[in-house]
Amino acid sequence: MLERRARATGERFTFHSSRAVLRDVTQQSLDRMVAEGDRCASELSDASVDALVYACLIAVMAQGAGAHQEVEERLAQVASDNGCPMPVISSAGALVRSLGVLGARRVAIVTPYLEALTLLAERYLNANEIEVVDAISLEVSDNVAVGRLDPSQLVPLSRQLKTADADTVVLSACVQMPSLPVIATVERELGIPVLSAATATVFDLLTNLGVDPIVPDAGSLLAGSPRALAPSGG
């Protein structure tokens, strides 16, 4: 998405990463992943980056209500203690905030997770006054396999979602699960805003960097007028 934006605007972005190990997407593995966050934040702050993104949705949501604020504050403190204060965005927090921007209170979601983890995501959204009206779990526990899922299959899957009472569809409630190539397509077909954990994260990132959160062909959230498709009563 940042490359797509750069081609359109002439801006230049550099991307730096530190990986917290995650092989199987289970509660135990996610807990270990979260525990590695401090190390990752410390390593990245050495690069004097402008913002830090914790790019795993369910790892944070699995920690329970309010976890995104706690994680963002803790990692910001780690970076600051290492001499590089910066905004910290978690994908979990970004999704909650982006749904707020869209005025969404009822959502339908697609996740790659086992059903038990999808239920944790639902509870997390419910704790933030967002009702999940329908959910599809793909039951993929291998993290590498999640990254290899075919995004084109999300188009027929989206037709299976019960969206009559939904304000918004979260087409991929997982940063690892590819969805960007079909977000705009599904949005046009359903006629309501469609976003993903990744598009929400980029929206929050660009906002924190102080630039207009616009990425071409990435759905209405990143189109420059994110309320355009939102229900009038939202």
VMD Tcl script that draws the C-alpha trace (Angstrom):
set ca {
  {0.00 0.00 0.00}
  {2.83 2.41 0.76}
  {4.46 1.58 -2.58}
  {1.12 2.17 -4.33}
  {0.78 5.53 -2.59}
  {4.37 6.49 -3.39}
  {3.82 5.84 -7.10}
  {0.86 8.20 -7.01}
  {2.38 10.96 -4.86}
  {6.13 10.80 -5.41}
  {6.71 10.30 -1.69}
  {9.38 7.93 -0.43}
  {8.90 5.42 2.34}
  {11.42 3.08 3.92}
  {10.24 -0.05 5.71}
  {12.04 -1.71 8.60}
  {10.93 -4.89 10.36}
  {11.64 -7.05 13.35}
  {9.86 -10.38 13.60}
  {8.25 -11.89 16.65}
  {8.14 -15.63 16.00}
  {4.73 -17.13 15.21}
  {4.36 -20.53 13.56}
  {0.97 -21.83 14.64}
  {-1.84 -19.37 15.32}
  {-2.86 -20.65 18.75}
  {-3.45 -18.86 22.05}
  {-0.17 -20.12 23.52}
  {1.87 -19.07 20.50}
  {0.20 -15.66 20.42}
  {1.04 -15.08 24.09}
  {4.71 -15.81 23.34}
  {4.59 -13.47 20.35}
  {3.25 -10.57 22.42}
  {6.04 -11.13 24.96}
  {8.59 -10.50 22.19}
  {7.16 -7.07 21.39}
  {9.54 -5.15 23.65}
  {12.57 -6.66 21.90}
  {11.16 -5.78 18.48}
  {10.36 -2.20 19.49}
  {13.85 -1.72 20.90}
  {15.46 -3.04 17.72}
  {13.36 -0.84 15.44}
  {13.86 2.29 17.51}
  {17.58 1.99 16.75}
  {16.70 2.79 13.12}
  {15.13 6.14 14.17}
  {11.90 5.34 12.35}
  {8.99 7.79 12.35}
  {6.34 5.33 13.53}
  {6.10 1.78 14.81}
  {3.38 -0.68 13.81}
  {2.56 -3.84 15.78}
  {1.20 -5.75 12.80}
  {-0.73 -8.64 14.30}
  {-4.40 -8.26 15.09}
  {-5.31 -11.41 17.00}
  {-2.16 -11.49 19.14}
  {-3.33 -8.31 20.82}
  {-7.07 -9.05 20.80}
  {-6.42 -12.41 22.47}
  {-5.07 -10.52 25.50}
  {-8.55 -9.20 26.31}
  {-10.42 -5.90 26.31}
  {-8.28 -2.78 26.25}
  {-5.13 -4.65 25.23}
  {-4.39 -2.42 22.25}
  {-4.03 0.66 24.45}
  {-1.75 -1.24 26.83}
  {0.45 -2.63 24.03}
  {0.72 0.71 22.24}
  {1.63 2.55 25.44}
  {4.17 -0.08 26.51}
  {5.97 -0.23 23.16}
  {5.99 3.57 22.92}
  {7.71 3.66 26.30}
  {10.28 1.08 25.16}
  {11.10 3.19 22.09}
  {11.25 6.37 24.13}
  {13.56 4.77 26.71}
  {15.82 3.81 23.81}
  {16.05 7.45 22.72}
  {13.55 7.40 19.88}
  {10.03 8.49 20.89}
  {7.47 7.77 18.18}
  {3.78 6.97 17.70}
  {2.94 3.28 18.04}
  {0.03 1.75 16.17}
  {-1.32 -1.73 16.75}
  {-3.46 -3.37 14.10}
  {-6.05 -4.18 16.77}
  {-6.26 -0.53 17.80}
  {-6.20 0.63 14.19}
  {-9.19 -1.55 13.31}
  {-11.21 -0.28 16.26}
  {-10.36 3.34 15.43}
  {-11.02 2.92 11.71}
  {-14.42 1.40 12.35}
  {-15.11 4.45 14.50}
  {-14.13 6.75 11.61}
  {-16.59 4.88 9.40}
  {-19.29 5.18 12.03}
  {-19.64 1.38 12.00}
  {-21.44 -0.28 14.88}
  {-22.39 -3.58 13.19}
  {-19.83 -5.53 11.17}
  {-19.44 -8.84 9.36}
  {-15.96 -10.36 9.35}
  {-13.86 -13.00 7.62}
  {-10.92 -14.48 9.52}
  {-8.38 -17.21 8.77}
  {-8.45 -18.25 12.42}
  {-9.72 -21.28 14.24}
  {-13.23 -20.56 15.47}
  {-12.10 -20.15 19.08}
  {-9.81 -17.27 18.08}
  {-12.49 -15.69 15.91}
  {-14.71 -15.65 19.00}
  {-11.96 -13.76 20.87}
  {-11.89 -11.18 18.07}
  {-15.68 -10.87 18.26}
  {-15.53 -10.32 22.02}
  {-12.84 -7.71 21.58}
  {-14.91 -5.76 19.08}
  {-17.99 -6.13 21.29}
  {-16.02 -4.62 24.18}
  {-15.52 -1.59 21.93}
  {-19.27 -1.31 21.20}
  {-18.97 -2.97 17.78}
  {-21.36 -5.86 17.18}
  {-20.26 -8.72 14.93}
  {-23.44 -9.72 13.06}
  {-21.78 -12.56 11.13}
  {-18.37 -14.23 10.91}
  {-16.65 -16.78 8.71}
  {-13.64 -18.64 10.14}
  {-11.38 -20.37 7.61}
  {-9.85 -22.61 10.32}
  {-6.24 -22.18 9.15}
  {-3.80 -22.52 12.05}
  {-0.48 -22.56 10.15}
  {0.79 -18.97 9.93}
  {2.66 -19.51 6.65}
  {-0.45 -21.06 5.11}
  {-2.45 -17.98 6.13}
  {-0.08 -15.79 4.11}
  {-0.55 -18.05 1.09}
  {-4.35 -17.89 1.01}
  {-5.74 -16.81 -2.34}
  {-7.41 -13.40 -1.97}
  {-9.65 -14.06 -4.99}
  {-11.52 -16.62 -2.88}
  {-12.69 -13.80 -0.63}
  {-15.07 -12.60 -3.34}
  {-17.36 -15.65 -3.19}
  {-16.86 -15.87 0.57}
  {-18.09 -12.30 0.99}
  {-21.34 -13.30 -0.72}
  {-21.92 -15.86 2.02}
  {-21.75 -13.23 4.76}
  {-25.04 -11.98 6.18}
  {-24.60 -8.25 5.55}
  {-28.20 -7.00 5.59}
  {-27.69 -5.58 9.11}
  {-23.97 -4.74 8.71}
  {-22.55 -1.24 8.38}
  {-19.16 -2.55 7.27}
  {-17.35 -5.74 6.25}
  {-13.91 -6.59 7.61}
  {-12.78 -8.78 4.72}
  {-9.61 -9.91 6.43}
  {-9.48 -9.66 10.20}
  {-5.79 -10.62 10.05}
  {-2.80 -8.65 8.78}
  {-1.18 -11.83 7.45}
  {-4.16 -12.84 5.28}
  {-4.01 -11.29 1.78}
  {-7.08 -9.29 0.74}
  {-5.99 -5.98 -0.83}
  {-6.50 -7.06 -4.49}
  {-10.23 -7.60 -3.93}
  {-11.25 -5.03 -1.30}
  {-12.47 -2.46 -3.83}
  {-14.24 -5.18 -5.84}
  {-16.13 -6.53 -2.83}
  {-16.96 -3.01 -1.66}
  {-18.55 -2.17 -5.01}
  {-20.51 -5.42 -4.98}
  {-21.81 -5.09 -1.42}
  {-22.34 -1.33 -1.46}
  {-20.98 -0.83 2.07}
  {-17.45 0.00 3.25}
  {-15.03 -2.92 3.14}
  {-11.73 -2.82 4.99}
  {-9.15 -5.19 6.42}
  {-6.82 -5.24 9.38}
  {-4.09 -4.12 6.98}
  {-5.97 -1.20 5.36}
  {-7.03 -0.01 8.82}
  {-3.41 -0.17 9.95}
  {-2.21 1.88 6.99}
  {-5.00 4.42 7.56}
  {-3.91 4.83 11.18}
  {-0.22 4.92 10.22}
  {-0.62 7.65 7.61}
  {-2.82 9.66 9.99}
  {-0.13 9.48 12.67}
  {2.51 10.53 10.14}
  {0.49 13.68 9.50}
  {-0.38 13.00 5.85}
  {-3.73 12.44 4.17}
  {-4.61 8.74 4.57}
  {-5.10 8.02 0.89}
  {-4.08 4.87 -1.04}
  {-5.41 4.23 -4.56}
  {-7.90 1.39 -5.06}
  {-7.82 0.22 -1.43}
  {-11.44 0.83 -0.46}
  {-13.36 3.85 0.78}
  {-11.45 4.04 4.09}
  {-8.32 5.05 2.15}
  {-10.08 6.96 -0.60}
  {-9.91 10.34 1.09}
  {-13.57 10.41 2.17}
  {-13.98 7.38 4.42}
  {-17.55 8.20 5.40}
  {-18.74 8.22 1.79}
  {-20.34 4.78 1.92}
  {-21.17 4.79 5.62}
  {-24.88 4.42 6.52}
  {-26.57 7.79 7.05}
  {-27.45 6.87 10.60}
  {-23.91 5.73 11.50}
}
mol new
graphics top color blue
foreach p $ca { graphics top sphere $p radius 0.5 }
foreach p [lrange $ca 0 end-1] q [lrange $ca 1 end] { graphics top cylinder $p $q radius 0.2 }
display resetview
